[in-house]
Amino acid sequence: MSGDGGTPGGGASSAVTTYCVPTLKITKVACTAGHVLPNLFVLFRKTPPKPGDPTIGSKIAAMWTSEETPAGPVPPYVLGMTDATGYLGPPIDHASPTCFDQVPDAYKLQQGQSYDVYLIQHPSLDLALRIEAELNAGSKAFGEPRALTVRADAPTLEVPEESKGLLPAGADLYEGWVLFRDMPFAACEPVKKQVQRLQAHLGALRYMVGTSNFPYLPDAGTDADKSGGVNDGIFDVRTMNAVYRYQQDARSRAFQVNGGGASGPHAAYVDYGANFAPKVDRGALSAMQAELKALKKQKALTEDQKKQKITLDGKIKAEQADVKTATNIANAWAYLDGSEIAAPADKPDAADGVVTAATGKALKTWLLQGLRKPGAILVSMMDPRGWLNWMRPEAAQSLHGWSELVKALGFEHGICVNHTFRSAQVDIGKAGYGRSARSIHKTGLAMDLGIASGFVDTVSGWPVAYTREVVDGRVKWRLHGSAKQSLPGVADAAAHAAPLVERLVALRDEQSKTPIAAAMLLPAIEKLLAEIQANPAGFFAKYYRASIERWMYDAWHPEGGIKGATMTASEFFAEHEPGKAAEAGDHGAYLDITAVGELLHLGRISSFKSGWGQATKTVKATELVTLADALDKAKTSKTDDDVVTVSRGKSTKLKSTVPALDADFMRRWAGTLKDAKKEIAKSVKTNTPQLTVTLSWSAAKIEDAKKVAAKLREYGDKPFYVVVSDESQPPVQSGEAWAKYIEERPQALEQQAPANQNVKQNTGATVPSAKPKASSWTVTLNPIFEIGYAAPADSTSVPASVLIMPGDAITVPAPGQPIGMEWWHFQRSDLLADEKSRKLWGSFLLEVGWTRECLLENTGPALYHRAGVGYPESELSEKAY
């Protein structure tokens, strides 16, 4: 405000004094390290003057009187909220978010001004409103406010990177921080460390926070599975889901791990002697590996660098050992030893994905008592090559039994597995050919065996062949392994079976020591022993073959291949393992790998109905290079089905064959169109595969015509169909003929133009007469890609005979994709249905640890409308197959 100074006291003049109205500005809230703080509820008011502090009112009054004006009432707290960029504005209800074009003045702050502030580290608007109401009603339950001053040099309110004074107070286990998705301090290092601690605790309790390769460890960016992104120290959807699922479980039940806790499998994830710190730090491991790699690239190292290299190497090995301990089979399977119990008395205060003090206390109790997630979890398995895979125990027990049984029955290689558990964050709602959005891999109940690159053969070192069968109208596959086992006659069957019985009994006795892992194996052994004893010859006939007609895949065959020549096991072994051909004679029979798997309740699945045999591919006329490539590929087909169909409009279908189309001409012409658009842009337009040139007799146009003609001469003997108003020209001529026409046409046009004829204007001036109409100036060329093309006698029929024109869609033969065969896929199909009906696919994801809210696109009110994985509700409600 301003005044003229008045005449205080006795009318004496006074200098003019000016008071400026404070400028309020939209203010950013950030931590002292510079990170903006989004989604933060801020209760604020200007700091009231302390007793004795001069007020603006007293300063004004002092100009007129010596008496002090009393201070006004203390203003109420205003509840604001920061947006995604950290700017303070009105609170946002995420159930129905509102966009504000302008921030009201009530939420703007004054630079250099001190404010009393309460900061709320919780996503609940209801909680923030309740705290606001209680504070403004005079409650002292929330302690003293912070006094924070808006920076004088910028409209920024800076907040310390500390949990002290934040509302509500968080768990001691996480140093007072309340942790949740999209929390304000998420980018701050102190909070990242607490999220890492939380993730270690959740993983130790068997709630998934990681990838398909390391489901119980967060990803620091080094994992091959990139589907969920890096989340080490990041409270992402996986971490939110794990917290939420834990909170739901902790209301009623838990699983007591025998020997769990500080001396059990939990200790591989959590250091009980260091206040429950993470035992594994993959982020630190990744950083150390990068540092060591940089040192190794240097040609010469200083003495200090050499010492640093040695130190890093030791730390890396120690960290790698911790990862190995946390993920090894013994530690993973130890979580199965125990039983379900009632959840402890310490329970979360809510199931909302927010780690409050109560949730933190409950988590600590579970860690101390050696508990874990009730119900289904994942365990690790190692295949014969040392590949680590994760799956549900039911599938792992079957795989373990399968691998041990085939070895006992003469196939010494066991079962190679390429892939088992798949992240739910892959193929969300849709998937490409050969995959499924509702894959059983995502449930942990499926496995893909040892596929070599290309999906046609088995991996080296795993001599397994497959044969084709048709079951209920669908193609299925039977796997046969080259076994060190002779195939006896009926009379010798009992004698040949004796060594097998001996091996099976020894296996049974050994596996009985680990009944959890052998839960599927032991009954299968008993069944095999009973079959051998009842009918030795029938046993060999059921599980072994002297020879097979191996399936020979052919991507160009309508059925995806043919049966190969009859081949013995020794012949197949020598072909599959050329480096061990000398051992081929030991392989006297094929073991039916599929039949053995069925003993363990592992079922094969059908191939895709189509797509893995010869298929078709439709390409637009605008995609000439793609079309040429498709034609070249189709020429490798060994079949007679080489029909090419050109679709024009809704009803016209033109037919040709692969050999009849000039793919090289297409590829070259595509390059010519590209160059012409760049080099002759003023005279040329393209509508692939057509090129239109505008002709005139100006010097520039004549030069452009020459350039077009030069390009056409590159295709001197190739036919072109041309649209031109000059009726003297046949519509189909060679490139050379059209090149000559285009060069000569400008001169002809000039000669056709009326000479020395003027038109009088209204002004009395005269100008040359109009040029010939525009239709005379353009030539549109359409290449004819059909080899040996013969134009019809009736010129009006030419357009319908030209195969590829703008707007056409060309369908050509294409090779099948072997990924659709699925000969490698086995699963616990028996668990996908009960006695009455098939179970829902989504229910299996819930069993293994996901929650319905977090799988959906929006988690809804239960989780404050945070973003979920993104599945449509309908997808989760589909049946599992």
Solvent accessible surface area in square Angstrom, and as a share of the most:
residue,aa,sasa,rsa
1,M,110,0.49
2,S,80,0.51
3,G,39,0.37
4,D,115,0.60
5,G,4,0.04
6,G,21,0.20
7,T,77,0.45
8,P,45,0.29
9,G,89,0.86
10,G,79,0.76
11,G,44,0.42
12,A,71,0.55
13,S,108,0.70
14,S,58,0.38
15,A,86,0.67
16,V,107,0.61
17,T,54,0.32
18,T,87,0.51
19,Y,63,0.24
20,C,115,0.69
21,V,114,0.66
22,P,56,0.35
23,T,92,0.53
24,L,72,0.36
25,K,88,0.37
26,I,72,0.37
27,T,0,0.00
28,K,60,0.25
29,V,0,0.00
30,A,6,0.04
31,C,1,0.00
32,T,85,0.49
33,A,60,0.47
34,G,56,0.54
35,H,62,0.28
36,V,57,0.33
37,L,0,0.00
38,P,29,0.18
39,N,24,0.12
40,L,0,0.00
41,F,2,0.01
42,V,0,0.00
43,L,0,0.00
44,F,9,0.04
45,R,51,0.19
46,K,81,0.34
47,T,41,0.24
48,P,29,0.18
49,P,69,0.44
50,K,143,0.60
51,P,141,0.88
52,G,79,0.76
53,D,63,0.33
54,P,89,0.56
55,T,31,0.18
56,I,108,0.55
57,G,32,0.31
58,S,13,0.08
59,K,100,0.42
60,I,40,0.20
61,A,17,0.13
62,A,69,0.53
63,M,49,0.22
64,W,144,0.51
65,T,60,0.35
66,S,119,0.77
67,E,132,0.59
68,E,135,0.61
69,T,57,0.33
70,P,114,0.72
71,A,65,0.51
72,G,59,0.57
73,P,131,0.83
74,V,90,0.52
75,P,58,0.36
76,P,90,0.56
77,Y,13,0.05
78,V,46,0.26
79,L,7,0.03
80,G,0,0.00
81,M,7,0.03
82,T,0,0.00
83,D,52,0.27
84,A,85,0.66
85,T,80,0.46
86,G,0,0.00
87,Y,87,0.33
88,L,1,0.00
89,G,7,0.07
90,P,16,0.10
91,P,35,0.22
92,I,36,0.18
93,D,65,0.34
94,H,60,0.27
95,A,62,0.48
96,S,76,0.49
97,P,90,0.57
98,T,80,0.46
99,C,128,0.77
100,F,91,0.38
101,D,147,0.76
102,Q,154,0.69
103,V,29,0.17
104,P,57,0.36
105,D,91,0.47
106,A,61,0.47
107,Y,35,0.13
108,K,48,0.20
109,L,1,0.01
110,Q,39,0.17
111,Q,48,0.21
112,G,44,0.42
113,Q,41,0.18
114,S,32,0.21
115,Y,7,0.02
116,D,13,0.07
117,V,0,0.00
118,Y,11,0.04
119,L,0,0.00
120,I,0,0.00
121,Q,3,0.01
122,H,15,0.07
123,P,12,0.08
124,S,14,0.09
125,L,39,0.20
126,D,110,0.57
127,L,29,0.14
128,A,0,0.00
129,L,80,0.40
130,R,127,0.46
131,I,4,0.02
132,E,38,0.17
133,A,63,0.49
134,E,57,0.25
135,L,15,0.08
136,N,65,0.33
137,A,90,0.70
138,G,48,0.46
139,S,35,0.23
140,K,173,0.73
141,A,85,0.66
142,F,41,0.17
143,G,43,0.42
144,E,153,0.69
145,P,36,0.22
146,R,38,0.14
147,A,74,0.57
148,L,22,0.11
149,T,75,0.43
150,V,0,0.00
151,R,92,0.34
152,A,81,0.63
153,D,108,0.56
154,A,27,0.21
155,P,45,0.28
156,T,11,0.06
157,L,0,0.00
158,E,61,0.28
159,V,0,0.00
160,P,41,0.26
161,E,48,0.22
162,E,77,0.34
163,S,20,0.13
164,K,160,0.68
165,G,48,0.46
166,L,5,0.02
167,L,22,0.11
168,P,43,0.27
169,A,76,0.59
170,G,8,0.08
171,A,4,0.03
172,D,134,0.69
173,L,9,0.04
174,Y,0,0.00
175,E,112,0.50
176,G,18,0.17
177,W,10,0.03
178,V,3,0.02
179,L,0,0.00
180,F,3,0.01
181,R,47,0.17
182,D,69,0.36
183,M,7,0.03
184,P,4,0.02
185,F,5,0.02
186,A,41,0.32
187,A,46,0.36
188,C,0,0.00
189,E,96,0.43
190,P,44,0.28
191,V,0,0.00
192,K,66,0.28
193,K,122,0.52
194,Q,8,0.04
195,V,1,0.01
196,Q,47,0.21
197,R,25,0.09
198,L,0,0.00
199,Q,0,0.00
200,A,8,0.06
201,H,0,0.00
202,L,0,0.00
203,G,0,0.00
204,A,0,0.00
205,L,0,0.00
206,R,1,0.00
207,Y,1,0.00
208,M,18,0.08
209,V,0,0.00
210,G,11,0.10
211,T,6,0.03
212,S,15,0.09
213,N,56,0.29
214,F,46,0.19
215,P,1,0.01
216,Y,2,0.01
217,L,7,0.03
218,P,15,0.09
219,D,1,0.01
220,A,20,0.16
221,G,31,0.29
222,T,73,0.42
223,D,4,0.02
224,A,93,0.72
225,D,20,0.10
226,K,124,0.53
227,S,41,0.26
228,G,23,0.22
229,G,31,0.30
230,V,79,0.45
231,N,0,0.00
232,D,26,0.14
233,G,3,0.03
234,I,79,0.40
235,F,12,0.05
236,D,18,0.09
237,V,10,0.06
238,R,9,0.03
239,T,0,0.00
240,M,4,0.02
241,N,3,0.01
242,A,1,0.00
243,V,1,0.00
244,Y,9,0.03
245,R,27,0.10
246,Y,0,0.00
247,Q,1,0.00
248,Q,61,0.27
249,D,9,0.05
250,A,0,0.00
251,R,145,0.53
252,S,69,0.44
253,R,94,0.34
254,A,0,0.00
255,F,19,0.08
256,Q,52,0.23
257,V,0,0.00
258,N,87,0.45
259,G,57,0.54
260,G,18,0.18
261,G,1,0.01
262,A,67,0.52
263,S,108,0.70
264,G,16,0.16
265,P,10,0.06
266,H,0,0.00
267,A,25,0.19
268,A,9,0.07
269,Y,3,0.01
270,V,0,0.00
271,D,47,0.24
272,Y,42,0.16
273,G,79,0.76
274,A,50,0.38
275,N,89,0.46
276,F,14,0.06
277,A,28,0.21
278,P,42,0.26
279,K,81,0.34
280,V,14,0.08
281,D,53,0.28
282,R,18,0.07
283,G,22,0.21
284,A,39,0.30
285,L,17,0.09
286,S,29,0.19
287,A,64,0.50
288,M,28,0.12
289,Q,66,0.29
290,A,62,0.48
291,E,71,0.32
292,L,16,0.08
293,K,127,0.54
294,A,54,0.42
295,L,11,0.05
296,K,127,0.54
297,K,148,0.63
298,Q,81,0.36
299,K,211,0.89
300,A,85,0.66
301,L,40,0.20
302,T,81,0.47
303,E,115,0.51
304,D,106,0.55
305,Q,44,0.20
306,K,94,0.40
307,K,133,0.56
308,Q,69,0.31
309,K,65,0.28
310,I,130,0.66
311,T,72,0.42
312,L,13,0.07
313,D,52,0.27
314,G,42,0.40
315,K,111,0.47
316,I,10,0.05
317,K,125,0.53
318,A,58,0.45
319,E,25,0.11
320,Q,81,0.36
321,A,54,0.42
322,D,42,0.22
323,V,19,0.11
324,K,147,0.62
325,T,64,0.37
326,A,0,0.00
327,T,8,0.04
328,N,50,0.25
329,I,62,0.31
330,A,78,0.61
331,N,19,0.10
332,A,0,0.00
333,W,24,0.09
334,A,36,0.28
335,Y,0,0.00
336,L,27,0.13
337,D,60,0.31
338,G,28,0.27
339,S,64,0.42
340,E,86,0.39
341,I,67,0.34
342,A,81,0.63
343,A,14,0.11
344,P,18,0.11
345,A,98,0.76
346,D,47,0.24
347,K,83,0.35
348,P,19,0.12
349,D,96,0.50
350,A,43,0.33
351,A,15,0.12
352,D,17,0.09
353,G,2,0.02
354,V,2,0.01
355,V,0,0.00
356,T,12,0.07
357,A,44,0.34
358,A,31,0.24
359,T,0,0.00
360,G,0,0.00
361,K,124,0.52
362,A,0,0.00
363,L,1,0.00
364,K,77,0.32
365,T,18,0.10
366,W,0,0.00
367,L,0,0.00
368,L,105,0.52
369,Q,84,0.37
370,G,0,0.00
371,L,0,0.00
372,R,8,0.03
373,K,1,0.00
374,P,0,0.00
375,G,37,0.35
376,A,17,0.13
377,I,1,0.01
378,L,0,0.00
379,V,0,0.00
380,S,0,0.00
381,M,17,0.08
382,M,88,0.39
383,D,11,0.06
384,P,76,0.48
385,R,77,0.28
386,G,44,0.43
387,W,116,0.41
388,L,56,0.28
389,N,13,0.07
390,W,3,0.01
391,M,0,0.00
392,R,18,0.07
393,P,15,0.09
394,E,49,0.22
395,A,0,0.00
396,A,0,0.00
397,Q,25,0.11
398,S,0,0.00
399,L,7,0.04
400,H,34,0.15
401,G,0,0.00
402,W,0,0.00
403,S,17,0.11
404,E,38,0.17
405,L,0,0.00
406,V,0,0.00
407,K,84,0.36
408,A,9,0.07
409,L,0,0.00
410,G,8,0.08
411,F,0,0.00
412,E,87,0.39
413,H,33,0.15
414,G,0,0.00
415,I,2,0.01
416,C,4,0.02
417,V,0,0.00
418,N,41,0.21
419,H,52,0.23
420,T,4,0.02
421,F,12,0.05
422,R,26,0.09
423,S,12,0.08
424,A,2,0.01
425,Q,29,0.13
426,V,32,0.19
427,D,32,0.16
428,I,61,0.31
429,G,30,0.29
430,K,165,0.70
431,A,40,0.31
432,G,47,0.45
433,Y,73,0.28
434,G,8,0.08
435,R,94,0.34
436,S,49,0.32
437,A,11,0.08
438,R,88,0.32
439,S,8,0.05
440,I,6,0.03
441,H,5,0.02
442,K,1,0.01
443,T,0,0.00
444,G,0,0.00
445,L,0,0.00
446,A,0,0.00
447,M,0,0.00
448,D,12,0.06
449,L,0,0.00
450,G,0,0.00
451,I,19,0.09
452,A,27,0.21
453,S,121,0.78
454,G,39,0.38
455,F,71,0.30
456,V,43,0.25
457,D,64,0.33
458,T,7,0.04
459,V,21,0.12
460,S,96,0.62
461,G,35,0.33
462,W,0,0.00
463,P,0,0.00
464,V,3,0.02
465,A,3,0.02
466,Y,10,0.04
467,T,20,0.12
468,R,60,0.22
469,E,51,0.23
470,V,91,0.52
471,V,52,0.30
472,D,141,0.73
473,G,66,0.63
474,R,82,0.30
475,V,23,0.13
476,K,45,0.19
477,W,2,0.01
478,R,39,0.14
479,L,0,0.00
480,H,5,0.02
481,G,0,0.00
482,S,1,0.01
483,A,0,0.00
484,K,78,0.33
485,Q,20,0.09
486,S,56,0.36
487,L,67,0.33
488,P,24,0.15
489,G,46,0.44
490,V,124,0.71
491,A,101,0.78
492,D,74,0.38
493,A,3,0.02
494,A,64,0.50
495,A,74,0.57
496,H,63,0.28
497,A,2,0.02
498,A,58,0.45
499,P,66,0.41
500,L,1,0.00
501,V,36,0.20
502,E,128,0.57
503,R,96,0.35
504,L,0,0.00
505,V,47,0.27
506,A,59,0.46
507,L,22,0.11
508,R,70,0.25
509,D,80,0.42
510,E,97,0.44
511,Q,21,0.10
512,S,56,0.36
513,K,148,0.63
514,T,73,0.42
515,P,82,0.52
516,I,63,0.32
517,A,21,0.16
518,A,0,0.00
519,A,44,0.34
520,M,33,0.15
521,L,0,0.00
522,L,39,0.20
523,P,80,0.50
524,A,3,0.03
525,I,0,0.00
526,E,81,0.36
527,K,110,0.47
528,L,0,0.00
529,L,9,0.04
530,A,57,0.44
531,E,37,0.16
532,I,5,0.02
533,Q,134,0.59
534,A,88,0.68
535,N,82,0.42
536,P,34,0.21
537,A,27,0.21
538,G,27,0.26
539,F,3,0.01
540,F,4,0.02
541,A,72,0.56
542,K,97,0.41
543,Y,0,0.00
544,Y,4,0.01
545,R,82,0.30
546,A,57,0.44
547,S,41,0.27
548,I,11,0.06
549,E,83,0.37
550,R,32,0.12
551,W,13,0.05
552,M,86,0.38
553,Y,38,0.14
554,D,36,0.19
555,A,22,0.17
556,W,20,0.07
557,H,46,0.21
558,P,84,0.53
559,E,93,0.42
560,G,0,0.00
561,G,1,0.01
562,I,100,0.51
563,K,119,0.50
564,G,14,0.14
565,A,88,0.68
566,T,86,0.50
567,M,39,0.17
568,T,53,0.31
569,A,1,0.01
570,S,33,0.21
571,E,91,0.41
572,F,2,0.01
573,F,2,0.01
574,A,36,0.28
575,E,92,0.41
576,H,33,0.15
577,E,12,0.06
578,P,102,0.64
579,G,79,0.76
580,K,97,0.41
581,A,48,0.37
582,A,109,0.85
583,E,69,0.31
584,A,11,0.08
585,G,69,0.66
586,D,85,0.44
587,H,3,0.01
588,G,41,0.39
589,A,0,0.00
590,Y,0,0.00
591,L,0,0.00
592,D,1,0.01
593,I,0,0.00
594,T,0,0.00
595,A,10,0.08
596,V,0,0.00
597,G,0,0.00
598,E,86,0.39
599,L,22,0.11
600,L,0,0.00
601,H,95,0.42
602,L,1,0.00
603,G,20,0.19
604,R,39,0.14
605,I,43,0.22
606,S,27,0.17
607,S,2,0.02
608,F,64,0.27
609,K,166,0.70
610,S,82,0.53
611,G,23,0.22
612,W,14,0.05
613,G,7,0.06
614,Q,29,0.13
615,A,33,0.26
616,T,96,0.56
617,K,92,0.39
618,T,87,0.51
619,V,2,0.01
620,K,135,0.57
621,A,1,0.01
622,T,79,0.46
623,E,77,0.34
624,L,3,0.02
625,V,72,0.42
626,T,54,0.31
627,L,0,0.00
628,A,0,0.00
629,D,70,0.36
630,A,10,0.08
631,L,0,0.00
632,D,56,0.29
633,K,112,0.48
634,A,5,0.04
635,K,101,0.43
636,T,87,0.51
637,S,23,0.15
638,K,174,0.74
639,T,33,0.19
640,D,140,0.73
641,D,77,0.40
642,D,41,0.21
643,V,73,0.42
644,V,0,0.00
645,T,25,0.14
646,V,0,0.00
647,S,24,0.15
648,R,52,0.19
649,G,69,0.67
650,K,211,0.90
651,S,97,0.62
652,T,60,0.35
653,K,119,0.51
654,L,32,0.16
655,K,131,0.56
656,S,12,0.08
657,T,51,0.30
658,V,3,0.02
659,P,84,0.53
660,A,26,0.20
661,L,1,0.00
662,D,24,0.12
663,A,1,0.01
664,D,80,0.42
665,F,2,0.01
666,M,0,0.00
667,R,79,0.29
668,R,97,0.36
669,W,3,0.01
670,A,22,0.17
671,G,34,0.33
672,T,12,0.07
673,L,9,0.04
674,K,139,0.59
675,D,59,0.31
676,A,1,0.00
677,K,116,0.49
678,K,153,0.65
679,E,97,0.44
680,I,3,0.02
681,A,66,0.51
682,K,186,0.79
683,S,4,0.03
684,V,7,0.04
685,K,157,0.67
686,T,40,0.23
687,N,88,0.45
688,T,29,0.17
689,P,0,0.00
690,Q,27,0.12
691,L,6,0.03
692,T,36,0.21
693,V,0,0.00
694,T,45,0.26
695,L,1,0.01
696,S,13,0.08
697,W,56,0.20
698,S,52,0.33
699,A,83,0.64
700,A,72,0.56
701,K,48,0.20
702,I,57,0.29
703,E,89,0.40
704,D,21,0.11
705,A,1,0.01
706,K,100,0.42
707,K,94,0.40
708,V,5,0.03
709,A,0,0.00
710,A,56,0.44
711,K,34,0.14
712,L,4,0.02
713,R,91,0.33
714,E,105,0.47
715,Y,4,0.01
716,G,23,0.22
717,D,121,0.63
718,K,48,0.20
719,P,35,0.22
720,F,0,0.00
721,Y,20,0.08
722,V,4,0.02
723,V,80,0.46
724,V,31,0.18
725,S,56,0.36
726,D,28,0.14
727,E,169,0.76
728,S,88,0.57
729,Q,50,0.22
730,P,74,0.47
731,P,33,0.21
732,V,30,0.17
733,Q,35,0.15
734,S,40,0.26
735,G,0,0.00
736,E,78,0.35
737,A,36,0.28
738,W,0,0.00
739,A,0,0.00
740,K,114,0.48
741,Y,23,0.09
742,I,0,0.00
743,E,66,0.30
744,E,92,0.41
745,R,23,0.09
746,P,2,0.01
747,Q,116,0.52
748,A,32,0.25
749,L,0,0.00
750,E,91,0.41
751,Q,133,0.59
752,Q,106,0.47
753,A,23,0.18
754,P,70,0.44
755,A,84,0.65
756,N,154,0.79
757,Q,102,0.45
758,N,96,0.49
759,V,72,0.41
760,K,153,0.65
761,Q,88,0.39
762,N,165,0.85
763,T,123,0.72
764,G,47,0.45
765,A,55,0.43
766,T,76,0.44
767,V,61,0.35
768,P,110,0.69
769,S,25,0.16
770,A,87,0.67
771,K,121,0.51
772,P,29,0.18
773,K,155,0.66
774,A,71,0.55
775,S,62,0.40
776,S,21,0.14
777,W,51,0.18
778,T,51,0.30
779,V,1,0.01
780,T,22,0.13
781,L,1,0.00
782,N,1,0.01
783,P,1,0.00
784,I,3,0.01
785,F,5,0.02
786,E,44,0.20
787,I,105,0.53
788,G,77,0.74
789,Y,37,0.14
790,A,85,0.66
791,A,51,0.40
792,P,46,0.29
793,A,118,0.91
794,D,78,0.40
795,S,62,0.40
796,T,111,0.64
797,S,46,0.30
798,V,1,0.01
799,P,47,0.30
800,A,66,0.51
801,S,37,0.24
802,V,1,0.00
803,L,11,0.06
804,I,3,0.02
805,M,29,0.13
806,P,37,0.23
807,G,72,0.69
808,D,3,0.02
809,A,30,0.23
810,I,0,0.00
811,T,34,0.20
812,V,1,0.00
813,P,6,0.04
814,A,13,0.10
815,P,36,0.23
816,G,6,0.05
817,Q,93,0.41
818,P,28,0.18
819,I,38,0.19
820,G,0,0.00
821,M,0,0.00
822,E,20,0.09
823,W,4,0.01
824,W,7,0.03
825,H,13,0.06
826,F,1,0.00
827,Q,5,0.02
828,R,13,0.05
829,S,39,0.25
830,D,66,0.34
831,L,50,0.25
832,L,1,0.00
833,A,35,0.27
834,D,81,0.42
835,E,178,0.80
836,K,192,0.81
837,S,61,0.39
838,R,74,0.27
839,K,74,0.31
840,L,73,0.36
841,W,0,0.00
842,G,1,0.01
843,S,36,0.23
844,F,3,0.01
845,L,0,0.00
846,L,48,0.24
847,E,60,0.27
848,V,1,0.01
849,G,4,0.03
850,W,15,0.05
851,T,6,0.03
852,R,75,0.27
853,E,48,0.21
854,C,0,0.00
855,L,0,0.00
856,L,36,0.18
857,E,129,0.58
858,N,78,0.40
859,T,5,0.03
860,G,14,0.14
861,P,108,0.68
862,A,40,0.31
863,L,3,0.01
864,Y,50,0.19
865,H,46,0.20
866,R,15,0.05
867,A,58,0.45
868,G,15,0.14
869,V,19,0.11
870,G,26,0.25
871,Y,2,0.01
872,P,61,0.38
873,E,86,0.38
874,S,74,0.47
875,E,16,0.07
876,L,1,0.00
877,S,53,0.34
878,E,74,0.33
879,K,100,0.42
880,A,1,0.01
881,Y,157,0.60
